[in-house]
Amino acid sequence: MTKDLDRFFDWLEQRLQEDAESAFSARVLKELRYPANLVWMTSPDAAVVVNDPCGDTMEISLRLKGEAIAKATFFTDGCGPTLACGSMLTRLIQGMPLAEAMALQPHHLRRPRRPA
């Protein structure tokens, strides 16, 4: 019975891996497997909680140095793509002026397409 369960879980893990690789870019896969800045920041200078219509919640916390973002972290109960977005966003905004970060739009997280 144990061997059957082990085989089932190996099969399931392989299927999940294949599904993820067919659905997401290599960059998104890297970010969700090895997220940066996924930590609860104590005593941030600024923080915001975002609730997505799908039910995911993400908190983004900032430590400021003057008008610049010295450190950005996030914490989420969301799925893999949400985890990847938090990781990419916090990487992107660190060192950025706060006003510039506040002007970002979702498309800024996408990698520009290269001309064919």
Secondary structure as UniProt FT lines:
FT   HELIX           2..23
FT   HELIX           26..33
FT   STRAND          46..51
FT   TURN            53..54
FT   STRAND          57..65
FT   TURN            66..67
FT   STRAND          68..76
FT   HELIX           80..93
FT   TURN            94..95
FT   HELIX           98..102
FT   HELIX           106..109
//
